[in-house]
């Protein structure tokens, strides 16, 4: 349960006095609650890969390094089908409109895993070279595309809000937030769990804390905040490149100047799928949500990008006359 101080706030003339969360707690006025009791689950994912690489010495000055990796992956599943997620393509019986819960035991719309298996995006080439310019200067460079395996943390686990993902279908869970803008609490600390304190916009704890079990329905979690896993999830793509000029300054000293860069795309970005459009924001904007039968719908989408650029200078002195040192001056822009 959370206590925010909203119920002990007061208006004095033209000014507002903020409340105290501890005062709300002493009164027993909770602004929101959430609960989860989840059994152990057995998540499964397979990711076959292969990699080939070879070096080609074209002449005494130029060497090429060529490589290719392929990565494929299934989506996350659970040995008993104990998984669920909000799915914008599943019909909600309460509204007869798209947007309801998908369960691993029902395979609604032919979906059998949290993510659709991906076998086509995982071709990841790499190329590098080294060129000897004269007797004291070497130029090196490379470019490669990389990705990373899907993990339970990012692609298979439920967040701290709502119900969702691996181990969730057989779990008991529930949550509710204040929908009266601080007029009525969600629940009192001494409640028996059967009382609804918010009228037509609220529900009791006992009616919301539930488990779909073996007879789940798509509208089981209507009125609550839930999670969703992106079914058509892309593989993250990390492009990395560098170019280095290395020069022998003295018999024991070397200078080096490098440019290192990277660009990430299809990276995970956490957001609320059910966010009210900016143009519709207002005191009573819950009905303007894309899926008004739910509260927040939280999850990760592969829509983020990253950029990194760095100029790196190095001066290195090998052990000579009892002296050895390295000077490194990285400069970067992220």
C-alpha positions as CSV (number, residue, x, y, z in Angstrom):
1,X,0.0,0.0,0.0
2,X,1.2,3.5,-0.7
3,X,0.4,6.7,1.3
4,X,1.1,10.0,-0.5
5,X,-0.4,12.7,1.7
6,X,-3.1,13.6,-0.8
7,X,-5.9,13.0,1.8
8,X,-4.4,15.3,4.4
9,X,-3.8,18.2,2.0
10,X,-5.9,21.3,2.6
11,X,-6.8,24.5,0.8
12,X,-6.4,27.7,2.7
13,X,-7.7,30.7,0.8
14,X,-6.0,30.9,-2.6
15,X,-3.1,28.6,-1.6
16,X,-2.9,24.8,-1.1
17,X,-1.2,23.1,1.8
18,X,0.5,19.8,0.9
19,X,-0.4,16.8,3.0
20,X,1.9,14.4,4.8
21,X,2.2,10.7,3.8
22,X,2.7,9.7,7.4
23,X,-0.5,11.5,8.3
24,X,-2.4,9.6,5.6
25,X,-1.0,6.4,7.1
26,X,-2.1,7.3,10.6
27,X,-5.6,7.8,9.2
28,X,-5.4,4.5,7.3
29,X,-6.0,6.2,3.9
30,X,-4.2,4.3,1.1
31,X,-3.7,6.0,-2.3
32,X,-2.9,2.7,-4.0
33,X,-2.3,-1.0,-3.4
34,X,-0.7,-3.9,-5.2
35,X,-0.2,-7.6,-4.3
36,X,1.3,-10.6,-5.9
37,X,1.7,-14.3,-4.9
38,X,3.4,-16.1,-7.6
39,X,4.5,-19.8,-7.8
40,X,7.8,-21.1,-9.2
41,X,7.9,-21.2,-12.9
42,X,10.0,-23.0,-15.6
43,X,10.8,-20.6,-18.4
44,X,12.2,-21.9,-21.6
45,X,14.0,-20.3,-24.6
46,X,16.3,-21.7,-27.3
47,X,18.8,-19.6,-29.2
48,X,20.9,-21.5,-31.7
49,X,23.9,-19.7,-33.2
50,X,26.9,-20.2,-35.5
51,X,30.0,-18.2,-36.3
52,X,32.6,-18.3,-39.1
53,X,35.8,-16.1,-39.3
54,X,39.0,-16.1,-41.2
55,X,42.0,-13.8,-41.7
56,X,43.4,-13.0,-45.2
57,X,46.9,-11.7,-45.6
58,X,46.6,-10.1,-49.0
59,X,50.2,-8.9,-49.1
60,X,53.0,-7.9,-46.7
61,X,51.2,-4.7,-45.7
62,X,47.5,-5.5,-45.7
63,X,45.5,-8.1,-43.7
64,X,41.7,-8.5,-43.7
65,X,39.6,-10.1,-41.0
66,X,36.1,-11.3,-42.1
67,X,33.5,-12.9,-40.0
68,X,29.7,-13.7,-39.9
69,X,27.5,-14.7,-37.0
70,X,23.9,-15.9,-37.2
71,X,21.6,-15.8,-34.2
72,X,18.1,-17.2,-34.0
73,X,15.8,-17.4,-31.0
74,X,12.4,-18.8,-29.9
75,X,10.2,-16.7,-27.7
76,X,9.9,-17.3,-24.0
77,X,7.5,-20.1,-23.0
78,X,6.7,-21.9,-19.7
79,X,6.6,-25.7,-19.2
80,X,2.9,-25.6,-18.0
81,X,1.8,-22.6,-20.0
82,X,2.0,-20.5,-16.9
83,X,2.4,-17.1,-18.6
84,X,0.3,-14.2,-19.6
85,X,0.4,-10.8,-21.1
86,X,-1.8,-8.0,-22.4
87,X,-2.4,-8.5,-26.1
88,X,-3.8,-5.7,-28.2
89,X,-5.2,-8.2,-30.7
90,X,-7.2,-10.4,-28.3
91,X,-10.9,-9.4,-28.1
92,X,-12.1,-8.3,-24.7
93,X,-15.5,-9.9,-23.9
94,X,-16.6,-6.9,-21.8
95,X,-16.3,-4.4,-24.7
96,X,-16.1,-6.7,-27.8
97,X,-13.1,-4.6,-28.8
98,X,-9.4,-5.5,-29.2
99,X,-7.3,-5.3,-26.1
100,X,-7.4,-8.1,-23.5
101,X,-5.3,-10.7,-21.7
102,X,-3.5,-13.5,-23.5
103,X,-2.7,-16.7,-21.5
104,X,-0.2,-19.4,-22.2
105,X,-2.8,-22.2,-21.7
106,X,-5.3,-20.8,-24.2
107,X,-3.0,-19.9,-27.2
108,X,-5.4,-17.1,-28.2
109,X,-5.0,-16.0,-31.8
110,X,-2.4,-18.8,-32.3
111,X,0.1,-17.2,-30.0
112,X,2.1,-19.8,-28.1
113,X,4.9,-17.8,-26.5
114,X,5.6,-14.3,-25.1
115,X,7.6,-13.4,-28.3
116,X,7.3,-14.7,-31.8
117,X,10.3,-16.9,-32.8
118,X,12.8,-14.8,-34.8
119,X,15.0,-16.5,-37.4
120,X,15.6,-13.8,-40.1
121,X,17.1,-10.8,-38.3
122,X,20.2,-12.4,-36.9
123,X,22.7,-12.1,-39.7
124,X,25.6,-10.1,-38.2
125,X,28.6,-9.4,-40.4
126,X,32.0,-8.2,-39.2
127,X,35.0,-6.8,-41.1
128,X,38.4,-5.6,-40.0
129,X,41.7,-4.6,-41.5
130,X,45.3,-3.7,-40.6
131,X,47.6,-1.8,-43.0
132,X,51.3,-1.1,-42.6
133,X,52.1,2.5,-43.8
134,X,55.8,2.7,-44.1
135,X,57.9,1.1,-41.4
136,X,56.6,3.0,-38.3
137,X,52.9,3.6,-38.9
138,X,50.0,1.1,-38.8
139,X,46.3,1.9,-39.6
140,X,43.7,-0.4,-38.2
141,X,39.9,-0.3,-38.5
142,X,36.8,-2.4,-38.2
143,X,33.0,-2.6,-38.4
144,X,30.6,-5.1,-36.9
145,X,27.0,-5.7,-36.2
146,X,26.1,-7.4,-32.9
147,X,23.1,-8.3,-30.8
148,X,22.5,-10.0,-27.4
149,X,20.3,-12.9,-26.3
150,X,16.9,-12.3,-24.8
151,X,17.0,-12.5,-21.0
152,X,14.3,-13.2,-18.5
153,X,15.0,-9.8,-16.9
154,X,14.1,-7.8,-20.0
155,X,11.9,-10.1,-22.0
156,X,10.3,-12.7,-19.7
157,X,9.7,-11.3,-16.2
158,X,6.9,-9.2,-14.7
159,X,7.6,-5.7,-13.6
160,X,6.7,-4.5,-10.1
161,X,3.3,-3.1,-11.3
162,X,0.4,-5.3,-12.2
163,X,0.5,-8.9,-13.5
164,X,2.3,-10.3,-16.4
165,X,4.7,-12.6,-18.1
166,X,6.3,-15.9,-16.9
167,X,4.7,-17.5,-13.9
168,X,1.8,-15.0,-13.9
169,X,-1.2,-17.1,-15.1
170,X,-1.3,-19.3,-12.0
171,X,-0.4,-16.4,-9.7
172,X,-2.8,-14.4,-7.5
173,X,-2.4,-10.7,-8.1
174,X,-4.2,-7.4,-8.0
175,X,-3.7,-3.7,-7.9
176,X,-5.7,-0.4,-7.8
177,X,-4.9,3.3,-7.8
178,X,-7.0,6.3,-6.7
179,X,-9.4,7.3,-9.6
180,X,-11.0,10.2,-7.6
181,X,-8.1,12.7,-7.7
182,X,-7.6,12.5,-4.0
183,X,-11.3,12.7,-2.9
184,X,-11.7,9.1,-1.6
185,X,-9.0,6.6,-0.6
186,X,-8.6,3.3,-2.4
187,X,-8.9,1.4,0.8
188,X,-8.7,1.8,4.6
189,X,-6.2,-0.1,6.6
190,X,-8.9,-1.6,8.8
191,X,-11.0,-2.7,5.8
192,X,-12.2,-6.3,5.6
193,X,-11.3,-6.3,1.9
194,X,-14.9,-6.4,0.7
195,X,-15.6,-2.7,0.8
196,X,-15.4,-0.4,-2.2
197,X,-14.5,3.1,-1.1
198,X,-14.5,4.8,-4.5
199,X,-18.0,4.2,-5.7
200,X,-18.6,3.5,-9.4
201,X,-14.9,4.1,-10.3
202,X,-13.5,1.6,-7.8
203,X,-13.6,-2.0,-6.6
204,X,-12.9,-3.9,-3.4
205,X,-9.6,-5.6,-2.8
206,X,-11.1,-9.1,-2.6
207,X,-12.8,-8.6,-6.0
208,X,-9.5,-7.5,-7.7
209,X,-7.0,-9.9,-6.0
210,X,-7.5,-13.0,-8.1
211,X,-5.9,-15.7,-10.1
212,X,-7.0,-16.8,-13.6
213,X,-6.0,-20.4,-12.7
214,X,-7.1,-23.1,-15.1
215,X,-10.1,-21.2,-16.5
216,X,-8.8,-17.8,-17.5
217,X,-10.9,-15.2,-19.3
218,X,-9.5,-12.3,-21.5
219,X,-11.3,-9.7,-19.3
220,X,-10.0,-11.2,-16.0
221,X,-8.0,-8.1,-15.2
222,X,-10.2,-5.4,-16.5
223,X,-10.0,-2.3,-14.3
224,X,-6.4,-3.0,-13.3
225,X,-2.9,-2.1,-14.4
226,X,-1.2,-4.9,-16.3
227,X,2.0,-5.7,-18.2
228,X,2.5,-6.6,-21.8
229,X,5.3,-8.4,-23.7
230,X,5.8,-7.3,-27.3
231,X,5.0,-10.3,-29.4
232,X,6.7,-9.2,-32.6
233,X,9.9,-8.3,-30.8
234,X,12.9,-7.3,-32.9
235,X,16.5,-8.4,-32.1
236,X,18.5,-5.4,-30.9
237,X,21.1,-4.3,-33.4
238,X,24.4,-2.8,-32.2
239,X,26.7,-1.3,-34.9
240,X,30.2,-0.7,-33.8
241,X,33.2,0.7,-35.7
242,X,36.7,2.1,-35.1
243,X,39.7,3.6,-36.9
244,X,43.1,3.7,-35.3
245,X,46.4,5.2,-36.4
246,X,49.4,3.9,-34.5
247,X,52.9,5.5,-34.8
248,X,56.3,4.5,-33.4
249,X,57.8,7.8,-32.0
250,X,61.0,6.4,-30.6
251,X,62.5,3.0,-30.1
252,X,60.4,2.6,-26.9
253,X,57.6,5.0,-27.3
254,X,54.4,4.7,-29.3
255,X,51.6,7.2,-30.0
256,X,48.0,6.2,-31.0
257,X,44.9,8.1,-32.1
258,X,41.6,6.3,-32.4
259,X,38.0,7.1,-33.3
260,X,35.5,4.7,-31.8
261,X,31.7,4.9,-32.5
262,X,28.6,2.8,-32.1
263,X,24.9,3.0,-32.9
264,X,22.2,0.9,-31.3
265,X,18.7,0.4,-32.7
266,X,15.7,-1.7,-31.8
267,X,16.7,-1.3,-28.1
268,X,14.2,-1.8,-25.4
269,X,12.3,1.2,-24.1
270,X,9.9,1.0,-21.1
271,X,6.7,2.9,-21.5
272,X,2.9,2.8,-20.8
273,X,1.0,1.5,-23.7
274,X,-2.2,2.9,-22.2
275,X,-1.0,6.5,-21.8
276,X,-3.6,9.2,-22.2
277,X,-2.9,11.3,-25.3
278,X,-1.5,14.7,-24.5
279,X,-4.4,16.5,-26.1
280,X,-6.8,14.6,-23.8
281,X,-5.1,15.2,-20.5
282,X,-7.4,16.5,-17.8
283,X,-8.9,15.8,-14.3
284,X,-11.1,13.0,-15.6
285,X,-9.1,11.6,-18.5
286,X,-9.2,7.9,-17.7
287,X,-11.9,7.3,-20.4
288,X,-9.5,8.8,-23.0
289,X,-7.0,5.9,-22.6
290,X,-6.5,3.8,-25.8
291,X,-7.8,0.8,-23.7
292,X,-10.1,2.5,-21.1
293,X,-11.0,-0.8,-19.5
294,X,-7.5,-1.0,-18.1
295,X,-5.2,1.3,-16.0
296,X,-1.5,1.4,-17.0
297,X,-0.3,-1.2,-19.5
298,X,3.5,-1.3,-18.9
299,X,6.1,-3.0,-21.1
300,X,9.2,-2.8,-23.2
301,X,9.1,-2.1,-26.9
302,X,12.2,-2.3,-29.3
303,X,12.0,1.3,-30.3
304,X,14.9,3.0,-28.6
305,X,18.2,4.1,-30.2
306,X,21.7,4.9,-28.7
307,X,24.7,6.7,-30.1
308,X,28.3,6.9,-29.0
309,X,31.3,8.7,-30.4
310,X,34.8,8.8,-28.9
311,X,38.2,10.2,-29.9
312,X,40.9,8.4,-27.9
313,X,44.6,9.4,-27.7
314,X,47.3,7.2,-26.2
315,X,51.0,7.7,-25.6
316,X,52.8,4.5,-24.3
317,X,56.4,4.2,-23.1
318,X,57.8,0.7,-22.7
319,X,60.2,0.0,-19.9
320,X,63.4,1.9,-20.7
321,X,66.0,3.3,-18.2
322,X,63.7,2.3,-15.4
323,X,60.7,4.3,-16.8
324,X,57.4,3.0,-18.1
325,X,54.1,4.9,-18.5
326,X,50.8,5.1,-20.4
327,X,49.0,8.4,-21.0
328,X,45.3,8.0,-22.1
329,X,43.0,10.9,-23.0
330,X,39.5,9.6,-24.0
331,X,37.1,12.1,-25.3
332,X,33.5,11.0,-25.9
333,X,30.0,12.1,-26.9
334,X,27.1,9.8,-26.1
